[in-house]
Amino acid sequence: MVKSAAAKKRIRLNEERRLANKAKKSAMKTSIKRVLEAVERGSLEDARKALPLAVKKIDKAAKTNIIHANTAARRKSRIAKAVAGLEKQA
């Protein structure tokens, strides 16, 4: 067990940050899932509404280093491509 006050604080802050990052990452994944589910259902309107929110969540996660910038770009590209494919079908 750590004894110094600084080490205790580090442990406490690391745990708080881990939980905050986990929540942000989960919210990002949920928003991506909403877009992909709308595409799967064939609901173009729902997909178009969900896409900007998903992109915003992905950008926020990348900005705060929860995910890597290239991972963010890849995920945004994939969901945009899925919505564009649905638009072509319609």
Secondary structure in CASP SS format (residue, H / E / C, confidence):
PFRMAT SS
TARGET T0000
AUTHOR 0000-0000-0000
METHOD secondary structure of the structure
MODEL  1
M C 1.00
V C 1.00
K C 1.00
S C 1.00
A H 1.00
A H 1.00
A H 1.00
K H 1.00
K H 1.00
R H 1.00
I H 1.00
R H 1.00
L H 1.00
N H 1.00
E H 1.00
E H 1.00
R H 1.00
R H 1.00
L H 1.00
A H 1.00
N H 1.00
K H 1.00
A H 1.00
K H 1.00
K H 1.00
S H 1.00
A H 1.00
M H 1.00
K H 1.00
T H 1.00
S H 1.00
I H 1.00
K H 1.00
R H 1.00
V H 1.00
L H 1.00
E H 1.00
A H 1.00
V H 1.00
E H 1.00
R H 1.00
G C 1.00
S C 1.00
L H 1.00
E H 1.00
D H 1.00
A H 1.00
R H 1.00
K H 1.00
A H 1.00
L H 1.00
P H 1.00
L H 1.00
A H 1.00
V H 1.00
K H 1.00
K H 1.00
I H 1.00
D H 1.00
K H 1.00
A H 1.00
A H 1.00
K H 1.00
T C 1.00
N C 1.00
I C 1.00
I C 1.00
H C 1.00
A H 1.00
N H 1.00
T H 1.00
A H 1.00
A H 1.00
R H 1.00
R H 1.00
K H 1.00
S H 1.00
R H 1.00
I H 1.00
A H 1.00
K H 1.00
A H 1.00
V H 1.00
A H 1.00
G H 1.00
L H 1.00
E H 1.00
K H 1.00
Q H 1.00
A C 1.00
END
